[in-house]
């Protein structure tokens, strides 16, 4: 859009500068190059600078420069446009000539304007108008009537009051020197508090010197990938079915993932031994997505394998705190801290957007992991670390875990009951834990592709177990439909309504009221 188009409907403006565009001591302009003369700006265009001219005296110069710079960036002042003399523009805007001269000089130095002795001032050719927009690429919940996609906690449970109180306390007490670059492992105060928490709740061997504060399990995974790659490991085993995020995270570090099958006790040892890998990613407390817990025998066998190949087990304890039928099984890391790297985060207990987690590393990997963390981001934000340390020390995090435990257990019970009511014969598999269940529907609801198409058309967002298979058909030989149903982010009422809607859609019936 040209300046004249922008202001064609605007109110009258001060008189236009003389055709020559120059007064006083400024020399008459030289003959402009082809195309320049036709771009002379009528005075209404300068209305866009009037708000800057009305700014407080101390900020007026900066405001004028910013407004003129933005006018050039946005294309309202097109390349090749001739600007009025500093005296004429100052008169039009009602500011001192010195402010305009300074603005012209500053923007000429930056490349937005150009000028020549006796040739006046022009909008430079180097500037290209940028599209003024800020897209939001964050993953969002679907607009479905019912959303059973797993992996999302209930963000409404975030303890805003306690978090705000902790933040005020930290800002009041944090020494000035701690606002500098932190230890790349994390603040000693936070690592000490995390060591106490993890030893008490998850049974890990938690030496604060081996804890690295990270931006969630995703960064922990990438850090480990870089370190393993530097040690010559080009492949890492992953559970199949398993989290689809591991492939991209390890690939970013130059490491290829090798899918390895599961059996009823956990990762199948035969294929693991035959694979030739020396590191493997596991979720032993509550395998994602099948929902099984590794047996005691399989945990022992897995550690024996790691010792035999001088390798490592990478333990992702993504929801280990949430067990509803008994106390949670302790982390695998507690059995052999020299062969297990342990990662966790607050993404399921507080909120994913905090980007806050931890990584406990074997001594043999610690130095390399810390150095990689240093070069990656120079350490996690100090204020966030101090805040979470205070949150841990005052018992607020334990209270939050208990609150989530009660809410998620109720929602799981509601989902299981609704499945029994609306899908007679359905089987819920896996342990009573975490934020999702596996539901195996009777064969009469298949084939799976038709069922998924029907529920999607009815506005139900759901994922089949096959979506999490890396290299094989997870449902091979399994009739019917097998779903991974997330429930933590929904109220009990919405869970019941969603299951009813899914059942009606799956049976080929519709209900306008079921989704409300």
C-alpha positions in Angstrom: 0.0 0.0 0.0 1.4 3.4 -1.0 1.5 6.4 1.5 -1.2 8.2 -0.5 -3.5 5.1 -0.4 -2.9 4.8 3.3 -4.0 8.4 4.0 -6.6 9.0 1.3 -9.4 8.9 3.7 -7.7 10.6 6.6 -8.3 14.1 8.0 -6.5 17.2 6.5 -2.9 17.5 7.3 -0.4 20.3 7.4 0.5 21.8 4.1 2.8 19.9 1.8 6.5 20.8 1.6 7.6 22.9 -1.4 8.0 21.0 -4.6 11.8 21.3 -4.3 11.6 19.6 -0.9 14.4 21.8 0.5 14.7 25.0 2.4 17.2 27.1 4.3 20.8 25.9 4.1 20.0 22.7 2.2 21.0 22.8 -1.4 18.5 22.2 -4.2 18.0 18.6 -4.9 19.8 17.0 -7.8 17.8 15.5 -10.6 16.5 12.2 -9.3 17.1 9.0 -11.0 14.4 7.4 -13.1 11.4 6.5 -11.0 12.3 8.7 -8.0 10.5 11.9 -9.0 7.1 10.2 -9.2 7.4 9.1 -5.6 7.3 12.6 -3.9 5.2 12.2 -0.8 2.2 14.5 -0.1 1.9 15.8 3.4 -1.0 13.6 4.5 1.6 10.7 4.6 3.2 12.3 7.6 0.2 11.8 9.8 1.7 8.5 10.6 4.5 10.3 12.4 2.2 12.6 14.4 1.8 10.3 17.4 5.6 10.1 17.8 5.7 13.9 17.6 3.3 14.0 20.6 5.4 11.8 22.7 6.9 13.1 26.0 9.9 15.4 25.3 12.5 12.9 26.6 11.2 10.1 24.4 10.2 12.2 21.3 13.4 11.6 19.4 13.4 7.8 19.8 9.7 7.7 19.1 10.1 9.7 15.9 13.0 7.4 14.7 10.9 4.3 15.6 7.8 5.5 13.7 9.9 6.5 10.6 11.7 3.1 10.7 8.4 1.2 10.9 6.9 3.2 8.1 9.8 2.1 5.9 9.7 -1.5 7.0 6.0 -1.8 6.5 6.2 -0.4 3.0 4.0 2.7 3.8 7.1 4.6 2.7 8.1 2.8 -0.5 11.7 2.5 -1.7 12.7 5.5 -3.8 10.3 7.9 -1.9 11.8 11.3 -1.4 11.4 12.8 2.1 10.8 16.4 2.9 13.7 18.6 4.1 14.3 18.4 7.9 13.1 22.0 8.2 9.8 21.3 6.4 9.1 18.0 8.2 9.8 19.7 11.6 7.4 22.5 10.8 4.7 20.0 9.7 5.1 17.9 12.9 5.6 20.8 15.2 9.0 19.5 16.5 12.5 20.9 16.5 14.5 20.6 13.3 17.2 18.9 15.4 15.0 16.0 16.1 14.2 15.4 12.5 17.9 15.8 11.4 18.9 13.3 14.1 16.3 10.8 12.9 17.4 11.2 9.3 21.0 10.7 10.2 20.3 7.6 12.4 18.2 5.9 9.8 20.7 6.7 7.1 23.4 5.1 9.2 21.2 2.0 9.6 20.5 1.7 5.9 16.8 2.6 5.9 17.4 6.0 4.2 20.0 7.3 1.8 21.2 10.8 1.1 23.7 12.6 -0.9 25.2 16.1 -0.8 22.7 18.4 -2.4 20.4 15.4 -3.3 18.0 15.4 -0.3 17.0 12.3 1.6 15.3 9.2 0.1 13.9 5.9 1.3 16.6 3.3 0.6 16.3 0.4 -1.8 17.7 -2.2 0.6 14.6 -2.5 2.8 12.1 -5.1 2.1 8.7 -4.8 3.7 8.2 -7.7 6.3 4.9 -9.3 6.9 3.8 -8.2 10.3 2.5 -11.4 11.9 3.3 -13.7 14.7 2.0 -17.2 14.1 1.3 -19.6 17.0 2.7 -23.0 16.2 2.1 -24.5 19.6 0.2 -27.8 19.7 -3.4 -27.1 20.7 -6.4 -29.3 21.7 -8.6 -30.2 18.8 -12.0 -28.6 18.3 -13.5 -32.1 18.7 -16.7 -32.6 20.8 -14.7 -35.2 22.7 -10.9 -35.4 22.9 -9.2 -38.6 24.1 -5.8 -37.9 22.6 -3.3 -39.0 25.2 -0.4 -37.1 26.7 -2.0 -33.9 28.0 -2.5 -33.1 31.7 -5.1 -30.9 33.2 -3.6 -27.4 33.1 -6.4 -26.0 35.2 -4.9 -27.9 38.1 -1.8 -25.7 38.0 -1.3 -24.2 41.5 -1.3 -20.5 40.5 -1.6 -19.1 44.1 1.3 -21.3 45.5 3.4 -20.6 42.4 2.9 -16.9 42.7 3.8 -16.9 46.4 7.0 -18.9 45.6 7.8 -16.4 42.9 7.4 -13.4 45.2 9.5 -15.1 47.8 12.3 -15.9 45.3 12.4 -12.3 44.0 12.7 -11.0 47.5 15.5 -13.3 48.7 17.5 -14.2 45.6 21.1 -12.8 45.9 22.1 -10.5 43.0 25.1 -12.7 42.0 22.7 -15.6 41.3 21.2 -13.7 38.4 24.5 -14.3 36.5 25.2 -17.4 34.3 24.4 -20.4 36.4 26.2 -23.7 36.8 25.1 -25.6 33.6 24.0 -28.5 35.8 21.6 -26.2 37.7 21.5 -24.2 40.9 23.0 -26.3 43.8 19.9 -25.4 45.8 17.6 -27.0 43.2 19.7 -30.0 42.6 19.8 -30.7 46.3 16.0 -30.4 46.6 15.5 -32.6 43.5 17.9 -35.3 44.9 15.8 -35.4 48.1 12.5 -35.6 46.2 13.6 -38.3 43.7 15.3 -40.5 46.4 12.1 -40.3 48.5 9.5 -40.7 45.9 11.2 -42.7 43.1 13.9 -44.6 44.9 16.7 -43.3 42.7 20.4 -42.9 43.8 20.3 -39.1 43.6 23.7 -37.5 43.9 23.2 -33.7 43.4 26.5 -33.6 41.5 25.1 -35.9 38.8 21.8 -34.1 38.4 21.4 -31.8 35.4 18.4 -29.4 35.2 17.0 -29.5 31.7 14.2 -28.1 29.6 12.1 -31.3 29.9 12.7 -34.9 28.8 13.1 -33.7 25.2 16.3 -31.8 26.0 17.5 -34.7 28.2 17.0 -37.0 25.3 18.9 -34.8 22.9 21.8 -34.2 25.3 22.2 -38.0 25.7 22.0 -38.4 21.9 24.9 -36.0 21.4 27.0 -37.7 24.0 26.4 -41.2 22.7 27.1 -40.1 19.2 30.4 -38.6 20.3 31.3 -42.0 21.8 30.7 -43.8 18.5 27.2 -45.0 19.1 25.1 -44.5 16.0 22.0 -46.4 16.9 19.9 -46.5 20.0 17.1 -49.0 20.7 13.6 -47.8 21.4 10.4 -49.6 22.5 8.0 -50.6 19.8 5.3 -49.5 20.2 6.6 -46.4 21.9 6.8 -42.6 21.9 7.1 -41.3 18.3 9.1 -38.3 19.5 12.3 -40.3 20.1 13.0 -40.7 16.4 13.3 -37.0 15.7 15.1 -36.1 19.0 17.8 -38.7 18.4 18.0 -37.9 14.7 18.8 -34.3 15.6 21.9 -35.7 17.4 22.9 -37.9 14.5 21.7 -41.1 16.1 19.3 -43.6 14.4 16.5 -45.3 16.5 16.1 -49.0 16.1 12.6 -50.3 17.1 12.6 -53.3 19.4 9.5 -55.3 20.3 7.9 -55.8 23.7 6.5 -58.9 25.4 4.3 -59.2 28.4 7.2 -58.4 30.8 8.7 -55.5 29.0 11.4 -55.1 26.3 12.0 -58.5 24.7 15.6 -59.6 25.5 16.2 -61.8 22.5 15.7 -59.1 19.8 17.6 -56.6 22.1 20.7 -58.9 22.3 20.6 -59.6 18.5 20.2 -55.9 17.6 23.8 -55.0 18.4 22.8 -51.7 20.1 24.5 -50.6 23.3 21.9 -48.2 24.5 18.1 -48.5 24.8 15.3 -46.1 25.8 12.7 -47.5 28.2 9.6 -46.5 30.2 9.8 -49.3 32.8 7.5 -47.9 35.4 4.5 -47.5 33.0 5.4 -48.4 29.4 4.1 -45.9 26.9 1.7 -46.6 25.3 0.9 -50.3 26.3 0.5 -49.4 30.0 2.5 -52.5 31.3 5.0 -52.3 34.1 8.3 -54.1 33.5 8.5 -57.3 35.7 11.2 -57.5 38.4 12.8 -60.3 36.3 12.9 -58.2 33.2 14.4 -55.2 35.0 17.2 -57.4 36.3 17.8 -59.0 32.8 17.9 -55.5 31.2 20.6 -54.3 33.6 22.6 -57.5 33.0 22.4 -56.9 29.3 23.7 -53.3 29.8 26.6 -54.5 31.8 27.5 -57.2 29.3 27.8 -54.7 26.4 29.1 -51.8 28.5 26.1 -49.8 27.5 23.3 -47.8 29.0 19.6 -47.9 29.7 17.9 -44.5 29.2 15.0 -44.4 31.6 12.1 -42.0 30.8 10.0 -41.8 34.0 7.4 -39.7 32.3 4.5 -40.4 34.7 6.1 -42.6 37.4 4.4 -40.6 40.3 0.9 -41.6 39.2 0.0 -45.1 40.3 -3.6 -45.7 41.6 -3.7 -49.3 42.9 -0.6 -49.3 44.9 2.6 -47.4 45.7 4.6 -46.6 42.5 7.3 -49.1 41.6 10.7 -47.5 42.1 12.8 -46.3 39.2 15.1 -48.7 37.4 18.0 -46.3 38.1 18.1 -47.2 41.8 19.3 -50.7 40.9 22.4 -49.5 38.9 23.1 -45.8 38.7 26.2 -46.4 36.6 24.3 -48.0 33.8 21.0 -46.1 33.9 20.5 -42.4 32.9 17.2 -41.3 34.4 15.0 -38.4 33.1 11.8 -36.8 34.3 10.0 -33.5 34.3 7.1 -31.5 35.7 5.1 -31.7 32.4 2.5 -34.1 33.8 2.4 -32.8 37.3 2.5 -29.0 36.8 2.5 -27.9 33.1 4.4 -28.7 30.0 4.9 -25.0 29.3 7.2 -24.6 32.2 9.9 -26.5 30.3 11.5 -27.8 33.4 13.0 -31.3 34.0 16.0 -33.2 35.3 18.5 -35.8 34.1 20.5 -38.1 36.4 23.5 -39.3 34.6 26.1 -42.1 35.3 29.4 -40.8 36.4 31.0 -42.0 33.2 28.7 -39.7 31.1 28.4 -36.8 33.6 31.3 -34.6 32.3 30.3 -34.9 28.7 26.6 -34.2 29.4 27.4 -31.1 31.4 29.7 -29.7 28.8 27.1 -30.3 26.1 24.5 -28.6 28.2 26.9 -25.6 28.6 27.4 -25.2 24.9 23.7 -25.7 24.2 22.2 -23.0 26.3 24.6 -21.9 29.1 22.2 -23.3 31.7 18.5 -23.3 32.6 17.0 -19.9 33.6 18.0 -19.0 37.2 14.7 -17.5 38.3 12.8 -20.6 37.2 15.2 -22.8 39.1 15.1 -20.9 42.3 11.3 -20.7 42.1 11.0 -24.5 41.7 13.6 -25.1 44.5 11.5 -23.1 46.9 8.3 -24.9 45.7 10.0 -28.2 46.5 11.4 -27.1 49.8 8.1 -25.8 51.2 6.2 -29.0 50.3 4.1 -27.4 47.6 5.2 -29.9 45.0 4.2 -32.9 47.1 0.8 -31.2 47.7 0.4 -30.7 43.9 1.2 -34.4 43.2 -1.4 -35.5 45.7 -4.0 -33.2 44.1 -3.3 -34.5 40.6 -3.3 -38.1 41.9 -6.8 -37.7 43.3 -8.1 -36.0 40.2 -6.6 -38.4 37.7 -7.6 -41.5 39.6 -11.2 -40.3 39.6 -11.1 -39.7 35.9 -9.5 -43.0 35.1 -12.2 -44.8 37.2 -14.9 -42.7 35.3 -13.4 -43.7 31.9 -13.3 -47.4 32.8 -16.9 -47.4 34.1 -18.1 -45.6 30.9 -16.3 -48.1 28.7 -18.0 -51.0 30.5 -21.4 -49.3 30.1 -21.2 -48.3 26.5 -18.8 -50.9 25.1 -19.9 -54.2 26.6 -17.1 -56.7 26.4 -14.4 -54.1 26.1 -11.1 -54.8 28.0 -8.9 -52.2 29.6 -5.3 -53.4 29.8 -2.2 -52.2 31.5 -1.7 -51.2 35.1 -3.8 -48.5 36.9 -1.4 -45.7 36.5 -0.6 -42.6 34.4 -2.8 -40.5 32.2 -4.1 -43.0 29.6 -5.5 -46.5 29.2 -5.5 -49.1 26.5 -9.0 -50.1 25.5 -9.5 -53.3 23.4 -13.0 -53.2 21.9 -14.8 -56.4 20.8 -14.4 -57.6 17.3 -17.9 -56.5 16.3 -16.7 -52.8 16.4 -14.1 -53.4 13.7 -12.6 -53.2 11.3 -10.5 -50.5 13.0 -10.3 -48.2 10.0 -14.1 -48.0 9.7 -14.5 -47.4 13.4 -12.0 -44.6 13.4 -13.6 -42.9 10.4 -17.0 -43.0 12.1 -15.9 -41.5 15.4 -13.8 -38.9 13.6 -16.9 -37.9 11.6 -18.8 -37.6 14.9 -16.3 -35.2 16.3 -14.4 -37.6 18.6 -10.5 -37.3 18.6 -8.9 -40.6 19.4 -5.7 -42.5 18.6 -5.4 -46.2 17.9 -2.5 -48.2 19.3 -1.2 -48.7 15.8 -0.3 -45.0 15.7 2.6 -45.6 18.1 4.1 -48.6 16.2 7.6 -47.9 14.8 8.2 -50.8 12.5 5.5 -53.4 12.7 1.7 -53.7 12.9 0.9 -53.5 16.6 -2.5 -55.1 16.1 -1.2 -57.9 13.9 -3.4 -60.9 14.7 -5.6 -58.8 17.0 -9.2 -58.5 15.9 -11.4 -55.5 16.8 -10.2 -52.1 17.8 -7.4 -51.1 20.2 -7.3 -47.5 21.4 -5.0 -45.3 23.5 -7.4 -43.1 25.5 -6.2 -40.1 27.4 -8.3 -38.8 30.2 -6.4 -36.5 32.4 -7.4 -33.3 30.6 -11.1 -33.9 30.8 -13.7 -33.6 33.5 -15.6 -36.8 34.5 -18.8 -35.4 32.9 -17.0 -34.8 29.6 -15.4 -38.3 29.8 -18.8 -39.9 30.2 -20.4 -37.8 27.4 -17.4 -38.5 25.1 -17.5 -42.3 25.5 -21.3 -42.3 24.9 -20.8 -40.3 21.7 -18.0 -42.6 20.6 -20.1 -45.6 21.2 -23.0 -44.3 19.2 -20.8 -43.3 16.3 -18.9 -46.6 16.4 -22.3 -48.5 16.2 -23.4 -46.3 13.3 -25.8 -44.2 15.3 -25.8 -40.4 15.8 -26.8 -38.2 18.6 -27.0 -34.5 18.5 -27.0 -34.2 22.3 -24.4 -36.7 23.2 -21.5 -34.4 22.7 -22.8 -31.5 24.8 
